[in-house]
Amino acid sequence: MKRFKRGIILILSLALVIVAGCQAIQGVDFNTVLKNTLKVTSAESKQSVELKLLMNEEAYEGMPEEEIALMKLFSNMKIQLDNVKVQDATHSSFAGKLLLGDSVSIGFSIKQADTTAVIEVEGAKLPIVLDVSGSGIGSMLGTGSLEDADASSDEDALTAIGKEITDSATSYFIDNLPNPDKISVNAVQEPINGVNTSLFHVKAELSGTEIWSWVKKYVDVLANDREGLETFVKQIVTIMNSHPELWEDIGVNPFEQSGLDMPTTEDMIAEMTDELEELFVSLQEELKAMEEESGEELKQIFNDDSSIKAELYVDSKMDIRKQAIDVTLKPSEQALFPLDGLSLHIESEMWNVNGKVEADAPVVPEKAIRLDQLDTMQGYQFLRMFDKQSDAYALLDQLQIGQQTVELSVESRLYPAIVTPKYVTIIPLRKVAEQLGATVKYDKKTKNVTVYDEATNTTIVLKEGSDRVTVNGKPATWSFVAKAVDGTLYVAGRNFANALGAKVHWDDSWGSDTFVIEREVH
């Protein structure tokens, strides 16, 4: 938990530094630059994010070869987007690759228009179609619900209010950000999408020690700016008070209430300011307490071997057109074991900012996979969506996505494994079959029970009260008769598992005997 908390603190600190604003230097107003990043509604770009994990060799000791191979594969991950077109909040397209290690390269594309998105993955036999109205990708991209005009109207009103509040909050919190100590600005000519462009080249750097000092300085500024907090709260109250439609559903506008016992608007502003001030003072005290209680641990992470380096290329409109950010974390000793450290590299290049952009339109074919189908798929079914020669198939197979496990405790009240007096373990047929993705049908006329397993193309036919079965048409005798127990049909567990290409074993690691059925389907 301590390591987890340190990690969270680190991530929050890095996030603050990466978005750090500062006063204007040599014609570049960095606060305006940051605010402009929130106002981009359309653009074309290319981007990449690369994460490298430096694994401690001791972590591999005693680990199976398969797991070591996976750890090394995922220790170098990169997402590369070569063709990004954002037309507006509901129309966009992306094309890129997922790169893992030196051997895996999986191309993909995402195209969204209104409420439909189509995802194509290299090696996949069919595209995936998503409904992005309401929740899901649409919400994350800013797509509102388009189910009916009233809902859209209400959402548009709330979005407008939210934008006003966000703009106000952005101004306050960004304007208070302190300068990094190491920062420089030069005028340069830099190619953007192949076109030489006049830009300001901004370089900034913070070591791990400086990061911690910067965060404390920022929190100190917020905690000691009572006047600024009050101005900020007044702006929020003014925005909320200027939209009476916001309070119609509630029925009461707190800013219009009057009476001897009712707080005035000024009282509410003062109270809200007090609460914000207390929040920042509390955070200020918490940071101080962390230094006193965990000073040595903090020094292990926020040391001079860790750093953030940023290079930004900004145009005359204060829009970021190109950037490269490097985050390096190398804690002393083994503060983040099994990691010796990590590095994050982010690059992006943007053009046609807030211009006319036409995203690639999605085409929904007759044959496609829908999201609800993915939800009900077995792992092996998802694996079989991909060509066996593709990197995607090889990766999913290496991740053992086709692994299936069914566990039945002898102490379970519902569907337990039962050990008979002859020491034959019997299991609930339908429960186990369905967990493995097989179907079970009962014929009232013949009283035959038929199990069909798509994964292995196996058909088993049996009958209650009999130990005789047929497997793919071939007769066999199992070690126990099919028997109804409390209305559930039970069959010999080992025989059933073997017929479907699975293995069985007993596990008592959870304090009770558990019958385990396992198989891996390719």
Summary of the structure (lengths in Angstrom):
residues: 522
radius of gyration: 30.4
end to end distance: 37.7
largest distance: 90.0
contacts: 1548
relative contact order: 0.12
helix: 34%
strand: 33%
